[in-house]
Amino acid sequence: MIGNDVVDLGDPETRPGAQHPRFDERVFAPEEREALARSGAPNRLRWILWAAKEAAYKVARKLDPRVAFSPRRFVVRLDAALRGEVRYDGERFGLRVDVLPGAVHAIASSDAEVPASVRSELRDLPAAEADPGRSVRALAARSLASALGAEPGAVAVVSAGRLPRLEVGGRPAAADLSLSHHGRLVAWACEVAPLEERA
């Protein structure tokens, strides 16, 4: 299973000093706060850690719907290539973070590493007034049609409880999907089952 999260680094709430003075203490574990204190780019690291925690939470929630988002309990460990893991109550989630101009995109997996087969996409909202939830669902459906061997109009993203589900022709697809949006950005990540598992 996978989860993803995007942070728009151009959004006013991500600017240095825009957070409550105790934000770091409430959100980050002691080892993460130490990393922030040592960092030459603490604001960038802050949002890398936040996106990683959110992405891992989405996986944890798929595994157990009772999981509540308690950011300090999701502890992030990253290497210099921004690959690593998030630990949560004895669970370990594989992690990959991409930092792009003006954006952070994190993908977490129930596997030890994010599988190379996971597809993802990050885009600007098509218009400032666009509905980000609707936009990211449409983007994922359109982009994933070919991976699923389907006509674009046959693929849809629907809600299954509070989780997104990919459907082809009104039937659940053999795929695990995660959606995210923040500020002017939308992103999705999806793991499509191999052809032999789709029967």
C-alpha positions as CSV (number, residue, x, y, z in Angstrom):
1,M,0.0,0.0,0.0
2,I,1.1,3.5,-0.6
3,G,0.5,7.1,0.5
4,N,1.7,10.4,-0.9
5,D,1.8,14.0,0.2
6,V,2.7,17.3,-1.5
7,V,3.7,20.6,0.1
8,D,3.6,23.8,-1.9
9,L,6.7,25.7,-0.7
10,G,5.3,28.9,-2.2
11,D,2.2,28.8,0.0
12,P,2.2,31.5,2.7
13,E,1.8,28.9,5.5
14,T,5.1,27.2,4.6
15,R,7.2,30.4,4.8
16,P,9.8,30.6,7.6
17,G,8.2,32.0,10.8
18,A,4.6,31.4,9.6
19,Q,4.1,28.5,12.0
20,H,3.1,28.7,15.7
21,P,6.3,29.1,17.8
22,R,5.7,25.6,19.3
23,F,4.9,23.9,16.0
24,D,8.2,22.0,15.8
25,E,7.9,20.8,19.4
26,R,4.3,19.5,18.8
27,V,5.0,17.9,15.4
28,F,8.6,16.5,15.5
29,A,10.3,13.8,17.5
30,P,13.4,14.8,19.5
31,E,15.8,13.4,16.8
32,E,13.9,15.3,14.1
33,R,14.2,18.5,16.1
34,E,17.9,17.9,16.4
35,A,18.2,17.5,12.7
36,L,16.3,20.8,12.2
37,A,18.6,22.6,14.6
38,R,21.7,21.3,12.6
39,S,20.3,21.9,9.2
40,G,21.5,24.7,6.9
41,A,18.0,24.7,5.4
42,P,15.7,24.1,8.3
43,N,12.5,25.3,6.6
44,R,13.0,23.0,3.6
45,L,13.7,20.1,6.0
46,R,10.7,20.9,8.1
47,W,8.4,20.4,5.1
48,I,10.2,17.3,3.9
49,L,9.6,15.8,7.3
50,W,6.0,16.9,7.4
51,A,5.2,15.5,3.9
52,A,6.9,12.2,4.9
53,K,4.8,11.9,8.0
54,E,1.6,12.7,6.1
55,A,2.4,10.1,3.4
56,A,3.2,7.4,6.0
57,Y,0.0,8.2,7.9
58,K,-2.0,7.6,4.7
59,V,-0.5,4.1,4.5
60,A,-1.0,3.4,8.2
61,R,-4.7,4.5,7.9
62,K,-5.2,2.1,5.0
63,L,-3.8,-0.7,7.2
64,D,-5.8,0.3,10.3
65,P,-8.7,2.8,9.9
66,R,-8.4,3.5,13.7
67,V,-5.0,5.2,13.3
68,A,-5.1,8.9,14.3
69,F,-2.6,11.4,13.0
70,S,-0.2,12.1,15.8
71,P,2.8,13.6,13.9
72,R,5.4,13.1,16.6
73,R,4.7,9.4,16.6
74,F,5.6,9.2,12.9
75,V,9.4,9.4,13.0
76,V,11.3,10.0,9.8
77,R,14.8,8.8,8.9
78,L,16.3,9.9,5.6
79,D,19.6,9.5,3.8
80,A,21.3,12.1,1.7
81,A,19.3,11.0,-1.3
82,L,16.0,11.5,0.6
83,R,15.2,7.8,0.7
84,G,14.5,6.1,4.0
85,E,11.7,5.1,6.3
86,V,9.0,6.4,8.7
87,R,8.6,4.4,11.9
88,Y,5.2,4.3,13.7
89,D,4.4,2.1,16.7
90,G,6.6,-0.7,15.6
91,E,5.7,-0.4,11.9
92,R,8.2,0.7,9.2
93,F,7.2,2.4,6.0
94,G,9.5,2.8,3.0
95,L,9.9,6.4,2.0
96,R,11.0,8.4,-1.1
97,V,11.0,12.2,-1.1
98,D,11.5,14.4,-4.2
99,V,12.3,18.1,-3.8
100,L,11.4,20.1,-6.8
101,P,11.5,23.9,-7.4
102,G,8.8,25.1,-5.0
103,A,7.5,21.7,-4.0
104,V,8.1,18.7,-1.8
105,H,6.5,15.3,-2.8
106,A,6.7,12.3,-0.5
107,I,5.7,8.8,-1.2
108,A,5.5,6.1,1.5
109,S,4.9,2.4,1.2
110,S,4.0,-0.5,3.4
111,D,7.0,-2.2,1.8
112,A,10.5,-1.6,3.2
113,E,11.2,0.5,0.1
114,V,8.9,2.4,-2.3
115,P,8.6,0.0,-5.2
116,A,10.1,1.2,-8.5
117,S,6.7,0.3,-10.1
118,V,4.9,3.1,-8.2
119,R,3.8,5.8,-10.7
120,S,3.3,9.4,-9.6
121,E,2.6,12.9,-10.9
122,L,2.8,16.4,-9.5
123,R,1.1,19.3,-11.3
124,D,0.0,22.9,-10.8
125,L,-3.7,23.4,-10.4
126,P,-5.1,24.2,-13.8
127,A,-6.6,27.4,-12.5
128,A,-6.5,29.3,-9.3
129,E,-10.3,28.8,-8.7
130,A,-10.2,25.1,-9.6
131,D,-11.4,22.5,-7.0
132,P,-8.1,20.8,-6.0
133,G,-9.9,17.5,-5.0
134,R,-11.7,17.3,-8.3
135,S,-8.6,18.3,-10.2
136,V,-6.3,15.6,-8.7
137,R,-9.0,12.9,-9.2
138,A,-9.3,13.9,-12.9
139,L,-5.6,14.0,-13.4
140,A,-5.0,10.6,-11.9
141,A,-7.8,9.0,-13.9
142,R,-6.6,10.5,-17.1
143,S,-2.9,9.7,-16.5
144,L,-3.5,6.1,-15.3
145,A,-5.8,5.0,-18.1
146,S,-3.0,3.7,-20.3
147,A,-1.3,1.8,-17.4
148,L,-4.6,0.0,-16.8
149,G,-5.2,-0.7,-20.5
150,A,-8.4,1.3,-20.5
151,E,-10.0,4.1,-22.5
152,P,-9.6,7.4,-20.6
153,G,-13.3,7.9,-20.2
154,A,-13.6,4.5,-18.5
155,V,-11.4,5.3,-15.6
156,A,-12.7,7.2,-12.6
157,V,-11.5,7.9,-9.0
158,V,-14.3,7.4,-6.4
159,S,-14.4,7.6,-2.6
160,A,-14.4,4.3,-0.7
161,G,-15.1,5.7,2.8
162,R,-12.6,8.4,3.0
163,L,-10.1,6.7,0.7
164,P,-9.7,7.2,-3.0
165,R,-10.4,4.1,-5.2
166,L,-9.6,3.7,-8.9
167,E,-12.3,2.1,-11.0
168,V,-12.4,1.0,-14.6
169,G,-15.8,0.7,-16.2
170,G,-17.4,1.0,-12.8
171,R,-15.4,-1.9,-11.2
172,P,-12.5,-1.5,-8.7
173,A,-9.1,-1.6,-10.4
174,A,-6.2,-3.7,-9.1
175,A,-4.4,-0.6,-8.0
176,D,-3.7,1.3,-4.8
177,L,-4.1,5.1,-5.2
178,S,-3.2,8.0,-3.0
179,L,-4.1,11.7,-3.7
180,S,-2.8,14.9,-2.3
181,H,-3.1,18.7,-2.8
182,H,-1.7,21.8,-1.1
183,G,-1.7,25.4,-2.2
184,R,-1.4,25.5,-6.0
185,L,-0.3,21.9,-6.3
186,V,-1.9,18.5,-6.8
187,A,-0.2,15.1,-6.7
188,W,-1.0,11.4,-6.9
189,A,0.8,8.2,-6.5
190,C,-0.4,4.7,-7.6
191,E,0.8,1.2,-7.5
192,V,-0.8,-0.9,-10.3
193,A,-0.8,-4.6,-9.9
194,P,1.1,-6.6,-12.5
195,L,-1.1,-7.9,-15.4
196,E,-1.1,-11.5,-14.1
197,E,-2.6,-10.2,-10.8
198,R,-5.5,-8.3,-12.3
199,A,-7.9,-11.1,-13.1
